[in-house]
Amino acid sequence: METSQQRVINANEVFSKAREDALISSAIQGDKAAYRALYDAHIGRVYALCLRLAGDRGLAEDATQEVFIQLWSKLKNYKGQSQFSTWLHSVTANVTISYIRKQRGWFQRMMNIETSSAMNAEAEAPTSDVDLESLVLRLPERARMVFVLHAIEGYRHEEVAEMLDMAVGSSKAQFHRAKQLLKTWMGYDDE
């Protein structure tokens, strides 16, 4: 038997979902004000993911713009089978990765990691207030992208490998390298 507490709904959730669905439908029909409202609601999360993947504020800003440019035409592909924010997250990751590939030559990203200026950075003194976000941004590009997608965003290595067009083993190796660099920069020895 259903109790009254089981029938209680979170009105904010229901109405915000209904509002978002209405905005999506309107934006698909070409309503620029509805699209702007979606932009305003999601720009922060989109930029944060772009920054984590790109590791550079300028590139992240450009990638964020590219996400919203492409979103205008991709919006009709949203079928409502998942939350819009989940779908947008996936679109953001894919568009950002593609954008980064276009902006930087494949050879440049694949060059020897040891030539990276981040590799020569000093280790932080071990403290409880380490800024992990800034350390992640110091990671070499491929290691950073794998670390962000796997450790922070929760993708499986198989998904990361497919998104970044690499072998699953390479994804795991880059993730391990990222963890080792972060440990070193945080001042922790391999324990």
Secondary structure as GFF3:
##gff-version 3
##sequence-region A 1 191
A	DSSP	alpha_helix	4	7	.	.	.	ID=ss1
A	DSSP	alpha_helix	11	28	.	.	.	ID=ss2
A	DSSP	alpha_helix	32	54	.	.	.	ID=ss3
A	DSSP	alpha_helix	57	74	.	.	.	ID=ss4
A	DSSP	three_ten_helix	75	77	.	.	.	ID=ss5
A	DSSP	alpha_helix	84	103	.	.	.	ID=ss6
A	DSSP	alpha_helix	106	110	.	.	.	ID=ss7
A	DSSP	three_ten_helix	113	115	.	.	.	ID=ss8
A	DSSP	three_ten_helix	117	120	.	.	.	ID=ss9
A	DSSP	alpha_helix	132	138	.	.	.	ID=ss10
A	DSSP	alpha_helix	141	147	.	.	.	ID=ss11
A	DSSP	pi_helix	148	152	.	.	.	ID=ss12
A	DSSP	alpha_helix	157	164	.	.	.	ID=ss13
A	DSSP	alpha_helix	168	185	.	.	.	ID=ss14
###
